[in-house]
């Protein structure tokens, strides 16, 4: 059994193989990169919504 099984199942199912660990590290790196992209997109959206809210709030107080 290799560490690849832990990606979809039980981590303690068996000892990891060097190749299995390498694949797991590669998959983790891909996931972390995707998370970073999504986090940046979320931050941009949050900033845009905050700015839009301030613009809307300012226009409401002028009435």
Secondary structure, DSSP 8 states (H G I E B T S, - for coil): --GGGGGTS-GGGS---HHHHHHHHHHHHHHHHHHHHHHHHHHHHHHHHHHHHHHHHHHHHT-
